[in-house]
């Protein structure tokens, strides 16, 4: 599945009226705007919401335990890995409560 600007699938009319620009035309227009200084700015400022800032800071310090991952991988391959649905539910509810508490103040 390709994600991008829609591809012009309408049959072209004799005059070309009513056609939407194809992908090549869109890229050409974008390049022209950049050349004219429109669209992108080196000095543009971006403000992150509190939620985005929290997610970004969490992603910056991932906790990764390669030994634990390998042990889980091995138990899956051996067919001995068991899912504790009760524990997963408890932790999901705990995480939801923590997030709700963080944003309700």
Beta strands, then each sheet from edge to edge (+ up, - down):
end
